Amino acid sequence: MEPREADIVLKVIKERRSIRKYKPDPVPDELILKCLEAARWAPTGEDAQPWRFIVVKDPETRKKIGEIARRGSGRRFSVELYTGKMIERLGAHAWPEEKRKRVFEKLASGKVSAFLAEAPVNIVVCADKNTWDPREDCSAAIQNMLLMAKALGLGTCWVIAPCTDVRDEMRMKELLNIPEEYKIVSVVALGYPDEAPKPRPRKELEEVVFYERFGQKKGETS
Ligand SMILES: Cc1cc2nc3c(=O)[nH]c(=O)nc-3n(C[C@H](O)[C@H](O)[C@H](O)COP(=O)(O)O)c2cc1C
């Protein structure tokens, strides 16, 4: 790969953001297909290619998916709130008490994931359960999809909220007529962004990279 190409890839990776506010403008089919084309070139364990992608545009169906996501997210964040995990995770923010309360309440309400109803396209990613690594395979495909969408000027958000709880997954399967032998891995919201969120800070490489054995920093010897 030419150095210039590597810079372009890294730029797309770094500039992608999770978008949770979308313009109502429809996304042309050829752009959706480009995202799916990128998805299907992802690597898979044993070359299984276990994925199936359901492109959902129908507003009524999206509304139902948004509602399932809202409930799923609400349950997940409520558990975090009541077990003290939320304060552990978000406590580092020096927010005034009033804002902290508002953020925690919004998270526990599940509203954070209900935006799927507003995204003009929901791509539901499901996988054949009778393969070795369906979750990993589909995750690779989803990331390809997010990056292609970014390169096309589209916004995305990877949303697991409607499928973490088995009861929600069942509701989703019924809604979309998904056969028993498939599991839903996630939903991707897709559309033209109507917000420009700041990047979420990433852990520094020095914190997350070790050499030769876990915990060993560059230049250290055991
Ligand atoms: C496996 C996975 C599941 C996610 N599920 C949700 C979700 O249910 N709802 C949501 O709003 N965002 C979800 N996200 C998006 C993350 O919150 C987001 O990627 C993270 O905060 C970093 O922000 P960024 O994508 O803008 O860099 C998910 C991301 C991943 C990788």
The ligand as a Tripos MOL2 file, in Angstrom:
@<TRIPOS>MOLECULE
LIG
   31    33     1     0     0
SMALL
NO_CHARGES

@<TRIPOS>ATOM
      1 C1        -20.2510   -3.5150   20.0920 C.3       1 LIG1
      2 C2        -20.7510   -2.0930   20.1520 C.ar      1 LIG1
      3 C3        -22.0260   -1.8510   20.6170 C.ar      1 LIG1
      4 C4        -22.5260   -0.5410   20.6710 C.ar      1 LIG1
      5 N1        -23.8240   -0.3450   21.0690 N.ar      1 LIG1
      6 C5        -24.3210    0.9010   21.1260 C.ar      1 LIG1
      7 C6        -25.6850    1.1110   21.5010 C.ar      1 LIG1
      8 O1        -26.4210    0.1760   21.7850 O.2       1 LIG1
      9 N2        -26.1580    2.3810   21.5220 N.ar      1 LIG1
     10 C7        -25.3600    3.4420   21.1740 C.ar      1 LIG1
     11 O2        -25.8460    4.5730   21.1920 O.2       1 LIG1
     12 N3        -24.0620    3.2830   20.8040 N.ar      1 LIG1
     13 C8        -23.5200    2.0380   20.7790 C.ar      1 LIG1
     14 N4        -22.2100    1.8450   20.3710 N.ar      1 LIG1
     15 C9        -21.3640    2.9890   20.0170 C.3       1 LIG1
     16 C10       -20.3580    3.3270   21.1240 C.3       1 LIG1
     17 O3        -21.0340    3.9550   22.2010 O.3       1 LIG1
     18 C11       -19.2580    4.2490   20.5560 C.3       1 LIG1
     19 O4        -18.6000    3.5630   19.5240 O.3       1 LIG1
     20 C12       -18.2250    4.6730   21.6050 C.3       1 LIG1
     21 O5        -18.8170    5.4570   22.6000 O.3       1 LIG1
     22 C13       -17.0660    5.4800   20.9710 C.3       1 LIG1
     23 O6        -17.5580    6.6000   20.2670 O.3       1 LIG1
     24 P1        -17.2510    6.7940   18.7150 P.3       1 LIG1
     25 O7        -17.8590    5.6310   17.9780 O.co2     1 LIG1
     26 O8        -17.8840    8.1010   18.3260 O.co2     1 LIG1
     27 O9        -15.7560    6.8220   18.5420 O.co2     1 LIG1
     28 C14       -21.7010    0.5560   20.2860 C.ar      1 LIG1
     29 C15       -20.4220    0.2890   19.7990 C.ar      1 LIG1
     30 C16       -19.9510   -1.0170   19.7110 C.ar      1 LIG1
     31 C17       -18.5790   -1.2840   19.1290 C.3       1 LIG1
@<TRIPOS>BOND
     1     1     2 1
     2     2     3 ar
     3     2    30 ar
     4     3     4 ar
     5     4     5 ar
     6     4    28 ar
     7     5     6 ar
     8     6     7 ar
     9     6    13 1
    10     7     8 2
    11     7     9 ar
    12     9    10 ar
    13    10    11 2
    14    10    12 ar
    15    12    13 ar
    16    13    14 ar
    17    14    15 1
    18    14    28 ar
    19    15    16 1
    20    16    17 1
    21    16    18 1
    22    18    19 1
    23    18    20 1
    24    20    21 1
    25    20    22 1
    26    22    23 1
    27    23    24 1
    28    24    25 2
    29    24    26 1
    30    24    27 1
    31    28    29 ar
    32    29    30 ar
    33    30    31 1
@<TRIPOS>SUBSTRUCTURE
     1 LIG1         1 GROUP 0 **** ****
